[in-house]
Amino acid sequence: MIRIGIVGTSSISARFAEAVTEVDGVEISRVASRDAERARAFAAEIGVPGTAEGLSALLAAPDVDAVYLASPNSLHLAQIDEAVGAGIPVLVEKPAVLTARDWDAAASRARERGVVLLEAMRSAYDPGLAAVRELLPRLGTIRRVALRYEKRSARYDHVLAGEQTNIFDPALGGSALRDLGVYPLHVLVRLFGAPNSVHGVRVGIAAGTDGAGSALAAYDGFVADVAWSKITDTALPSEIQGEEASLVIDAIDAPRRLVLTPRGGRPEEVRVEAPRNPMVGEVGFFRDAIAGRDTAADHEATAQTLRLVDALLDVPLS
Ligand SMILES: NC(=O)c1ccc[n+]([C@@H]2O[C@H](COP(=O)([O-])OP(=O)(O)OC[C@H]3O[C@@H](n4cnc5c(N)ncnc54)[C@H](OP(=O)(O)O)[C@@H]3O)[C@@H](O)[C@H]2O)c1
């Protein structure tokens, strides 16, 4: 049994703990918070036996074999380094770190020490992505890929009220690109590899970061456009267009309804059975990685995604 310690006491940690109950061979043993009382209250709420005050205490606990980091983005790198230094496998929330350079350094330290390091990019381990990949050969030569993740955040109300909030706080690595844009960018590189070039536009908000944006990426023979937003909702799906057919994807982070329309033919619907919790796939993969499953392709996909994020964050806010 792999005993996982959680860092962070927000709703995503609760969802993760619930996913762990769906996967054999793993359990949550402790929850860490900066505040001992908050750790106790959260552990009681999600039914976890142990607590710790801070990451160092968690790593020193005798019943913690691995950690899940769900802290603000800017803290990930130091927390990864501390855990890897202690020889403890790490599953870190997306974006794994702030830059591709930081990722390359963290990943190479983890590899040198033989410690598992994996980004908790749930869409990469979702059955919906596998279903999309399976249908791609039927599309013929790919000419356009349009992926989007646009969902207004309740926390945008804080920004509108003149307050700062972690997810939009540049000091904590917050931005819509880093929060939601990474999903379609990650799917893009998982399906098609790194593009030849990328250009972007970022829509600035009062918090001092992007609230929305678009990227245009060039591949040999096709174009990809990627949209993200945390300040508006979309009614549009994602789509991949080939010369023989188009494929419409309802939600790029967790595809559940795929519609393939052959040229001149009738639409065919493919339903993907949803796991009870969308984080189940990443939990299972993390467990398997600790047991020796190769993570080289995962490291590369994280690196390629972060290289795109680096390039897009260089674009001034409009
Ligand atoms: N996979 C998904 O679907 C998904 C969904 C949401 C978020 N995420 C990712 O999960 C991570 C956490 O996001 P979130 O929105 O949950 O973040 P958050 O609520 O701002 O912070 C998460 C936890 O970190 C601690 N924390 C908060 N502010 C801090 C600060 N200034 N310094 C140190 N610790 C602080 C808090 O725990 P304590 O106060 O108890 O220490 C808090 O519960 C991010 O990387 C995000 O991208 C992933």
The ligand as an SDF file (V2000), in Angstrom:
LIG
                    3D

 48 52  0  0  0  0  0  0  0  0999 V2000
   -6.5270   19.3030  -11.3410 N   0  0  0  0  0  0  0  0  0  0  0  0
   -7.4870   20.1840  -11.2100 C   0  0  0  0  0  0  0  0  0  0  0  0
   -8.5960   20.0030  -11.7030 O   0  0  0  0  0  0  0  0  0  0  0  0
   -7.2090   21.4220  -10.4020 C   0  0  0  0  0  0  0  0  0  0  0  0
   -8.2540   22.2170   -9.9560 C   0  0  0  0  0  0  0  0  0  0  0  0
   -7.9640   23.3140   -9.1560 C   0  0  0  0  0  0  0  0  0  0  0  0
   -6.6360   23.6310   -8.8760 C   0  0  0  0  0  0  0  0  0  0  0  0
   -5.6460   22.8520   -9.3530 N   0  0  0  0  0  0  0  0  0  0  0  0
   -4.2320   23.1580   -9.0370 C   0  0  0  0  0  0  0  0  0  0  0  0
   -4.0680   22.9230   -7.6480 O   0  0  0  0  0  0  0  0  0  0  0  0
   -3.1420   23.8620   -7.1030 C   0  0  0  0  0  0  0  0  0  0  0  0
   -3.8160   24.5910   -5.9570 C   0  0  0  0  0  0  0  0  0  0  0  0
   -4.8500   25.3950   -6.4850 O   0  0  0  0  0  0  0  0  0  0  0  0
   -5.9800   26.0070   -5.5340 P   0  0  0  0  0  0  0  0  0  0  0  0
   -6.8340   26.8690   -6.3490 O   0  0  0  0  0  0  0  0  0  0  0  0
   -6.5560   24.9360   -4.7110 O   0  0  0  0  0  0  0  0  0  0  0  0
   -5.0270   26.9310   -4.6440 O   0  0  0  0  0  0  0  0  0  0  0  0
   -5.2960   27.7130   -3.2810 P   0  0  0  0  0  0  0  0  0  0  0  0
   -6.6560   27.4010   -2.7900 O   0  0  0  0  0  0  0  0  0  0  0  0
   -4.9090   29.1020   -3.4880 O   0  0  0  0  0  0  0  0  0  0  0  0
   -4.2080   27.0520   -2.3370 O   0  0  0  0  0  0  0  0  0  0  0  0
   -4.1460   25.6660   -2.0840 C   0  0  0  0  0  0  0  0  0  0  0  0
   -3.6070   25.4410   -0.6780 C   0  0  0  0  0  0  0  0  0  0  0  0
   -2.2980   25.9950   -0.5550 O   0  0  0  0  0  0  0  0  0  0  0  0
   -2.1600   26.6780    0.6900 C   0  0  0  0  0  0  0  0  0  0  0  0
   -1.8980   28.0970    0.4160 N   0  0  0  0  0  0  0  0  0  0  0  0
   -2.7740   29.0280   -0.0270 C   0  0  0  0  0  0  0  0  0  0  0  0
   -2.1740   30.2240   -0.1450 N   0  0  0  0  0  0  0  0  0  0  0  0
   -0.8940   30.0290    0.1800 C   0  0  0  0  0  0  0  0  0  0  0  0
    0.2250   30.8990    0.2560 C   0  0  0  0  0  0  0  0  0  0  0  0
    0.1530   32.1900   -0.0630 N   0  0  0  0  0  0  0  0  0  0  0  0
    1.4160   30.3590    0.6640 N   0  0  0  0  0  0  0  0  0  0  0  0
    1.5100   29.0580    0.9920 C   0  0  0  0  0  0  0  0  0  0  0  0
    0.4650   28.1880    0.9500 N   0  0  0  0  0  0  0  0  0  0  0  0
   -0.7120   28.6740    0.5400 C   0  0  0  0  0  0  0  0  0  0  0  0
   -3.4770   26.5030    1.4230 C   0  0  0  0  0  0  0  0  0  0  0  0
   -3.3200   25.4110    2.3150 O   0  0  0  0  0  0  0  0  0  0  0  0
   -2.9840   25.6680    3.8630 P   0  0  0  0  0  0  0  0  0  0  0  0
   -3.3560   27.0800    4.1650 O   0  0  0  0  0  0  0  0  0  0  0  0
   -3.8370   24.6860    4.5520 O   0  0  0  0  0  0  0  0  0  0  0  0
   -1.5140   25.4000    3.9890 O   0  0  0  0  0  0  0  0  0  0  0  0
   -4.4610   26.1390    0.3620 C   0  0  0  0  0  0  0  0  0  0  0  0
   -5.4530   25.2510    0.8000 O   0  0  0  0  0  0  0  0  0  0  0  0
   -2.7230   24.7770   -8.2530 C   0  0  0  0  0  0  0  0  0  0  0  0
   -1.4960   24.3370   -8.7690 O   0  0  0  0  0  0  0  0  0  0  0  0
   -3.8370   24.6000   -9.2800 C   0  0  0  0  0  0  0  0  0  0  0  0
   -3.3960   24.8070  -10.5990 O   0  0  0  0  0  0  0  0  0  0  0  0
   -5.9040   21.7590  -10.1080 C   0  0  0  0  0  0  0  0  0  0  0  0
  1  2  1  0
  2  3  2  0
  2  4  1  0
  4  5  1  0
  4 48  2  0
  5  6  2  0
  6  7  1  0
  7  8  2  0
  8  9  1  0
  8 48  1  0
  9 10  1  0
  9 46  1  0
 10 11  1  0
 11 12  1  0
 11 44  1  0
 12 13  1  0
 13 14  1  0
 14 15  2  0
 14 16  1  0
 14 17  1  0
 17 18  1  0
 18 19  2  0
 18 20  1  0
 18 21  1  0
 21 22  1  0
 22 23  1  0
 23 24  1  0
 23 42  1  0
 24 25  1  0
 25 26  1  0
 25 36  1  0
 26 27  1  0
 26 35  1  0
 27 28  2  0
 28 29  1  0
 29 30  1  0
 29 35  2  0
 30 31  1  0
 30 32  2  0
 32 33  1  0
 33 34  2  0
 34 35  1  0
 36 37  1  0
 36 42  1  0
 37 38  1  0
 38 39  2  0
 38 40  1  0
 38 41  1  0
 42 43  1  0
 44 45  1  0
 44 46  1  0
 46 47  1  0
M  CHG  2   8   1  16  -1
M  END
$$$$
